[in-house]
Amino acid sequence: MSEAIELRKGQALALVRPNGGPLTRITIGLGWDRERTAGFIGTGAPDIDLDASAVQFTGTELFDLAFYNNLATRDGSVAHQGDNLTGAGEGDDEVIAVDLSKVYAKVDTIAILISSYQGHSLEWVGNAYCRVLDDEDHELGRFVLLGGAPETGLVMATLTRSGDGWQLNPIGDGIAVKMPTESVKALQKYL
């Protein structure tokens, strides 16, 4: 297996097997660090509970979503693997499993975002990343944002249908949302 691709904003990654066939199952790992130098001098950063979400769209209409309070979509294609309340520790802070073969046929975009339910600005967050792994846990690609955003949400990437397969599109833009249910209007420009 080849090494993972370090993705940049605007660079698409086709979700295919080494033989060119489409991947059917992927895992999206999301992580972030608390920015130790943010805030007033000497205060450091507060503990921030960020939440990963996957929001499915058919065209510009919301179809379904998976997040800490609704762990799986109705079609069973997207499953949130549980809420990490602190972001502490090494590795992925939250994980979303996607069975692309089960995604409802009319769903053409799945937006992946993180948001601060408590309304903290993501300026307190550093080294946010989104990585995609195949069904054998090989990392295919990784998108890293070194700084945070002044908003309460961050669109990390979208998954979009591309012919018979899917592709990952790194985004990295801040949006003003605290809950994924509030994100539909803000996500319209990424569809």
C-alpha positions in Angstrom: 0.0 0.0 0.0 1.3 3.4 -0.9 1.8 6.3 1.6 -1.1 8.6 2.5 -1.4 11.7 0.4 -1.1 15.0 2.3 -4.1 16.9 1.0 -4.5 20.6 0.4 -7.6 22.7 0.3 -9.3 22.3 -3.0 -7.5 19.1 -3.9 -9.8 16.1 -4.5 -9.0 12.5 -3.5 -10.7 9.8 -5.5 -11.8 7.0 -3.1 -10.6 4.0 -5.1 -8.8 0.8 -4.5 -5.2 0.3 -5.8 -6.8 -1.6 -8.8 -9.0 1.5 -9.6 -12.3 0.0 -8.3 -14.4 2.1 -6.0 -14.0 1.8 -2.2 -17.2 0.8 -0.4 -16.2 1.3 3.2 -14.1 4.1 4.6 -13.4 5.6 8.0 -13.0 9.3 8.6 -10.9 10.2 11.6 -11.0 13.8 12.9 -8.7 15.2 15.4 -7.6 18.5 17.0 -5.4 20.0 19.7 -6.2 22.6 22.2 -4.1 25.6 21.3 -2.0 26.2 24.4 -1.0 29.8 23.6 -4.5 31.1 22.8 -6.4 33.5 25.0 -5.3 36.3 27.4 -1.7 36.2 28.6 -1.3 33.5 31.2 -4.9 32.1 30.8 -4.3 29.4 28.3 -7.1 27.8 26.3 -10.3 26.5 27.9 -11.3 22.8 27.6 -13.3 22.6 24.4 -15.8 19.9 23.6 -15.8 19.7 19.8 -18.3 17.4 17.9 -17.7 15.7 14.6 -20.8 15.4 12.3 -21.6 14.0 8.9 -24.5 15.8 7.1 -26.0 14.1 4.0 -27.6 16.1 1.2 -29.6 15.3 -1.9 -28.9 18.3 -4.1 -29.3 21.3 -1.7 -31.8 19.5 0.6 -30.9 17.9 3.9 -31.4 14.2 3.8 -30.0 13.0 7.2 -27.1 13.4 9.6 -25.0 11.5 12.1 -23.5 13.2 15.2 -23.2 12.7 19.0 -27.0 12.8 19.5 -27.9 10.7 16.5 -25.2 8.2 16.0 -26.3 6.7 12.6 -28.2 7.8 9.5 -31.5 6.1 8.7 -30.1 4.2 5.8 -27.3 2.9 8.1 -24.6 4.2 5.7 -23.0 6.6 8.2 -22.2 5.8 11.8 -20.6 8.2 14.4 -18.4 6.1 16.7 -19.0 8.2 19.9 -18.4 11.6 21.4 -15.0 12.6 22.8 -15.6 15.3 25.4 -12.1 16.7 25.7 -10.1 16.0 22.6 -7.3 14.8 24.9 -4.9 12.1 23.9 -3.2 10.9 20.8 -4.9 9.8 17.6 -8.3 10.6 16.3 -10.6 12.4 18.6 -13.8 11.3 16.9 -14.4 8.8 14.1 -17.2 8.4 11.5 -17.6 5.2 9.6 -19.1 5.4 6.1 -20.4 2.5 4.0 -20.5 4.2 0.6 -22.4 1.2 -0.9 -25.3 1.8 1.5 -25.6 5.6 1.0 -29.1 6.3 -0.3 -28.9 6.7 -4.1 -30.1 10.3 -4.2 -27.5 11.5 -1.6 -24.8 13.2 -3.6 -22.8 15.0 -0.8 -21.8 14.3 2.7 -20.3 17.2 4.6 -17.9 16.5 7.4 -17.6 19.2 10.1 -16.6 19.8 13.6 -18.4 22.3 15.8 -18.3 23.7 19.4 -21.7 22.9 21.1 -20.7 25.3 23.9 -20.0 28.1 21.4 -16.3 28.4 21.8 -14.5 30.0 18.9 -12.3 27.5 17.1 -9.4 30.0 17.5 -8.7 27.9 20.6 -8.0 24.9 18.4 -4.9 24.0 16.5 -3.7 21.2 14.2 -7.3 20.1 13.2 -7.2 17.3 10.8 -9.4 15.0 8.7 -8.0 11.7 7.5 -9.6 9.0 5.4 -8.8 5.3 5.8 -9.8 2.4 3.6 -11.6 -0.8 4.9 -8.2 -2.3 5.9 -7.3 0.8 8.0 -4.7 2.1 5.6 -4.6 5.9 5.6 -5.3 7.2 2.1 -5.1 10.9 2.7 -4.9 13.5 5.4 -5.9 17.2 5.4 -4.3 19.3 8.2 -5.2 22.9 9.3 -2.5 24.4 11.4 -4.6 27.3 12.8 -8.2 27.5 14.1 -11.0 29.7 12.9 -12.9 32.6 14.5 -16.2 30.8 14.0 -17.7 28.0 16.1 -17.7 25.4 13.3 -15.3 24.1 10.7 -16.2 22.4 7.5 -13.3 19.9 7.2 -14.3 18.2 3.9 -17.1 16.9 1.7 -17.6 13.5 0.2 -19.2 13.8 -3.2 -20.4 11.2 -5.7 -18.2 11.1 -8.8 -19.5 8.7 -11.4 -19.8 5.3 -9.8 -17.6 6.3 -6.9 -16.9 9.0 -4.4 -14.2 11.6 -3.7 -13.0 13.5 -0.7 -12.7 17.3 -1.1 -10.8 19.1 1.7 -12.5 22.4 2.6 -11.1 23.9 5.9 -13.5 26.9 6.2 -15.0 28.2 9.3 -18.8 28.5 9.7 -21.0 29.9 12.5 -22.7 26.8 13.8 -22.8 25.1 17.2 -24.9 22.1 16.3 -25.0 20.1 13.0 -28.8 20.7 12.8 -28.0 24.4 12.4 -25.5 23.8 9.6 -27.8 23.3 6.6 -27.8 26.9 5.4 -24.1 27.4 6.1 -23.2 24.3 4.1 -25.2 25.3 1.0 -22.1 26.8 -0.8 -20.2 23.5 -0.5 -22.8 21.5 -2.3 
